[in-house]
Amino acid sequence: MESLKKSHRSLLWCVFVLCVQLALTGGCPADGRTWVPFKDRCYHFVHGDEDKIKSYSFEDAKTHCKGFELLTIQSEEENKFVIDYSPEVWKNSPPVIVWLGMYYDSNTQNMTWLHDNAVTFSNWEDGSLTSDLAPMDKCAALHTNTGKWEIVSCSDDLENGVICEAAQDKEKAKRKPSAVLSALVILSVVAIVGVSAVVWFLHQKHNFGSGIVTAFEYHPPFRVPDTDQSCLVEAEETDSTP
C-alpha cells in the first residue's frame, strides 16, 4: 500500500518535470538529439557509447556540431552551468575536457570565437596564455571539473568531450509548447485519475476487508413464474390435499 502511494507521488513529480522541461525546451533544435536549455541558449553534450574511450580532434568536434556552434562561454554563469551539468552526462568517468569554439586570430593577435565574436569573458589557467605553440595552432579547451580554460594544439591534441551550442528560437518557443503541453496535461490527468482510483480501491479493501467486495455481489432479480408453472404448482397442491 505504501509503495503505491510512493508510486503515485512519483508519477505526479514526473508529470511536473516533463511539463517544465517541455516548456523550457520549446525553442531548442528538434533534430533527435538531447538539447539542454540555459537562458536563451541550448546545449548538446556529446557522450557517445559508454563503453568506449572517447577522443575527439578539433575537426571531429566541429563535425559533431555541424550546423551549430562549438561551446562558447560568454559569462561566469554560463561557465558554471557547464561545470554543474557535465557530471549529469559524463558519470563515473575521468575528468572531461571539452573543446571550446575558439581559435587564434592573426589580425587581432588574440584568441577569438569561431563566429568572430570577441572574447569578453575568460577563465584561463595560470600561465596558459604563454603557451609555446605556434600562434596558428592555438585552440582552447575547458576542464569540466574546475571550469578552467587552457590553450591546446588544434592539430595534435585530442579531448574527451564535445558540447554543441545553439541559440533558442524565441518564436518557436512561444508556439510549440501550447498544443503539446495540452495533450501532455490531458494524458497526465487520465493517468493520475487511474492511479488514484486503484489506490483508493486498495485502501478501501485494506480498511474494510472483504466488505467492499460483498457490496458488489450479484443477486439475480425476482422472476414471476409463468402460467404453466403456476398451474403445475396448483395441481400438485390439490393432489396432496386429503
N, C-alpha and C positions, 0 to 999 in steps of 0.2 A: 504494500500500500504506500509506504513511504517512498519507494523507488518510483512509483507512478507520479507522485506529487513532484518529485525532483525532475522527472521527465517533462512534466507539464511546465514547470518553471523554465527548464532549458529550452523548450520549444518557444515560449514567449520571448526569451532572450535572443534566440536565433532570428526570430522574425524581426525584432527591433534592429539587430545588427545588419541584417540583409537590407532593410528599408533605408537605414542610414548610409550603408555602403553604396547602394544603388543610386541614392540621391547625390552622393558625392562624386561618383564615377561617371555621371551622365555625360560630361564633356571630354572624357578620355577616349583615345583611339579604340575602335571596335574591330581589331584585327585578329582576335582569337587569343591574344596574349594577355597576361595579367598586368594591369596598369594600376599603380597606387597613386591616388591624388594627394597633392600637398599644395595648399593655396591655389594658385592659378596654373599649376604645372602638374604633369603626370609622369610617373617613373616606372620603367620596366626593369626589374632586377633579373638579369640573365643567370640562371642557376644550372642549366644543363642536367646531365644524368648524375644522380647522387653517388654512384659507384665508380665514377671516373675522375681522374685527376684533371683539373681544368687549367688550361693555359691559353691565353689569347695574346696575339701580337696586336700592335696598334691598328693594323689593317683589318685583322679579324674583328676587332671591337667595332670599327666603323661599319663593317659588313653586317654585323648583327643588328646595328641600329640604322640600317639603310632606310632612308625616308624620314628619319627623325634625327635627333642630336645625341652625341655622346654627353655624358654628365657634365653640366656646367653649374658651378656654385656661385650664387650671387649674394649670399648673406650668411652670417653666422648661424642663423636659424635653419637655413636650408642645409648647411653643413651638419648640424646636429641631427636633423631629420634622417640623413643618410646613415649616420653613426647608429642612431637608435633603431632604425628599421632593418638594417643589414642582418643582425642576428636572427630575425624572424625568417629570413630567406636562407642564409648560409648557416645552418645549425650543425653543431658538432664538427666544425671544420677549422683548420688553422686560420690565423688572421688573414682576411681577404683584402687584397689591394686591387683597386679598380682604376681603370683608365679615366682620365679627365679629358674632355674635348678641348685640348689646349695645344698650341704649337708656338714655336719661336718666330716672331715677325721681324724679318730683317729690316723692314722700313722703319719701324719704331724701336728696333733692337730691344724688344721686351716680349715676354710671354703674353699671348692673347688667345681668346677663344676662337674656335674654328669658324664661327659665324662672324668673325672680325669685330666682336664687341670687346671693349677694353676690360681688363681685369680690375674690377672695383673693390672686390673683397678677396683676401688670400689668407692662407693658414699654413705657410711654408715651415718645414722643419728647419731648425737652426743650421745654417751653412749650406742648405740645399741649393740656393741660387748661385753659389760659387762652384758649380759643377765643372769638371774638366771636359765634358762632352763638347763636341763641335756644335756651334750655335744652331745649325740647321737640323741637328739630330736630337734636339731637346724637345721632349714631351713631358707630360706630368701625370702623376698617379696619386690617389688618395688612399691612406691606410684607414680602413673602416673601424679598427679597434681604437685608434687615437684621434682620427679626424685630421691628422697632419698630411700635408702635401709634400711631394718630393719630385725633383727633376729626374727623369729616366730617359733611356735611349729609345727613340721612336723605332729604330730598326732592329735592335738586338734584344731588348728586354721583353719578357713575357709576364703578363699579370694574370691573376686567377679570378678576376671579377670584371663584369661589364654591367653598366647601368645606362639604359637609354632614357631619353627625356623628350617630352613633347609639351607644347602649350595646350591648355584646355580650350575646347571650342565653347565659348560662352553661350552662343545661340543654341547649340546642340544641348548644352547642359540645362537650358531653360525648357526646351521642348521635350526631351526624351523621357525624363522620369515620370511625367504625368500619367500616360497610358499604362506604362509598365508597372508603375507603383500601384495604380488602381487594381490591376489584375493580381499583383502580389498580395495586396491587402485583402482582397476577396478570398483568395486561396488560403491565406493565413487564418482568416476568421473561420472559414469552414474547418480547417484543421484543428484550431483551438476549441471550437464547439464540439467536434467529435471526441477529442481527448478529454474535454471536461465532462462529457456525458458518460464516458467509460469510467472516469474517476468517481463521479457521483454514484453510479450504479454499484461499483465495487465497495464504495464507502457505506452505502445503504445495506448491502448484503452483509458486510462485516459487522455492522452495528445490530442488525435485526435478525441475523441468522437466515433461516430459510423462509421467514415470514414474507419477504418481498416476492419470493418465488411463488409461495402459496397464493398470493393475491392474484396471480396471473393463471391459476389453474383453470382448465376448461371444464365447464359444466354444460352438457347438452340441453337444449331448450325443451320444455314440456311439450309433448305432442299428443293431441287428442286422438284416440283410437278411431279408425274408420268404421263405417256402418256394419260391415261383415263381422269384424272383430267384436263389436258391441253385441250383435245378435248371438254370436257363439258363446260369449260370456253369460248372457242372459239364459240361454238354453241349458248350459251346464249348471247354473244356479237352480233352474226349475227342476232338472232331473235329480238333483241332490236333495230336493225338499221332500220330507216323508209324507 
